[in-house]
Amino acid sequence: MSQQGSAGNVIAAIASFFFAGLGQLVQGRILAAIIFCLATYASYGIATFTFGIFLVVALPLHLWCIIDAARYKAD
């Protein structure tokens, strides 16, 4: 999983699609996984109480999580 576009990054992106932060966890980035998970699901939670208005924040945040997992390049 050391280079961008590798099979590991594709698996991580798919994992993040189903559960935000799981792709980062698969890549071994624990802090990023926790932050993405908490921020994304907090946004989804707030969106349920604001009748979907906060989805403007939640959906792009989840998409960012997926893209971050797909484009990760280990140093």
C-alpha positions as CSV (number, residue, x, y, z in Angstrom):
1,M,0.0,0.0,0.0
2,S,2.9,2.3,-0.4
3,Q,2.1,3.9,-3.7
4,Q,-0.8,5.9,-5.0
5,G,-3.2,3.8,-7.2
6,S,-2.1,0.5,-5.7
7,A,-4.6,-2.2,-5.0
8,G,-4.3,-1.4,-1.3
9,N,-5.5,2.1,-1.9
10,V,-8.4,0.9,-3.9
11,I,-9.4,-1.5,-1.1
12,A,-9.0,1.4,1.4
13,A,-11.2,3.7,-0.7
14,I,-13.9,1.0,-0.9
15,A,-13.7,0.4,2.8
16,S,-14.0,4.2,3.4
17,F,-17.1,4.2,1.1
18,F,-18.9,1.8,3.4
19,F,-17.6,3.1,6.7
20,A,-15.9,6.5,6.9
21,G,-12.4,6.2,8.3
22,L,-12.0,2.5,7.8
23,G,-9.8,3.0,4.8
24,Q,-7.4,5.1,6.8
25,L,-7.4,2.5,9.5
26,V,-6.6,-0.2,6.9
27,Q,-3.6,1.9,5.8
28,G,-2.4,2.2,9.4
29,R,-3.3,5.9,9.9
30,I,-5.1,5.7,13.2
31,L,-5.4,9.4,14.0
32,A,-6.8,10.2,10.5
33,A,-9.2,7.3,10.8
34,I,-10.6,8.6,14.2
35,I,-10.9,12.1,13.0
36,F,-12.6,11.2,9.7
37,C,-15.0,8.8,11.5
38,L,-16.0,11.2,14.2
39,A,-16.4,14.2,12.0
40,T,-18.3,12.4,9.3
41,Y,-20.7,10.6,11.5
42,A,-21.2,13.7,13.7
43,S,-22.2,15.6,10.6
44,Y,-24.6,12.8,9.5
45,G,-26.0,12.9,13.0
46,I,-26.5,16.6,13.0
47,A,-28.1,16.3,9.5
48,T,-30.8,14.0,10.9
49,F,-31.9,16.6,13.4
50,T,-31.7,19.5,10.9
51,F,-33.9,17.8,8.3
52,G,-31.0,17.1,6.0
53,I,-29.7,20.6,5.8
54,F,-26.3,19.6,7.3
55,L,-25.9,17.0,4.5
56,V,-24.2,19.9,2.6
57,V,-21.3,19.3,5.0
58,A,-21.6,15.5,5.7
59,L,-21.5,14.3,2.1
60,P,-18.5,16.3,1.0
61,L,-16.7,15.2,4.2
62,H,-17.4,11.5,3.4
63,L,-16.3,12.0,-0.2
64,W,-13.0,13.6,1.1
65,C,-12.5,10.6,3.3
66,I,-12.8,8.3,0.3
67,I,-10.5,10.3,-1.9
68,D,-8.0,10.7,0.9
69,A,-7.8,6.9,1.2
70,A,-7.5,6.4,-2.5
71,R,-4.7,9.0,-3.0
72,Y,-2.6,8.2,0.1
73,K,1.1,7.8,-0.6
74,A,3.3,6.5,2.2
75,D,6.6,8.3,2.7
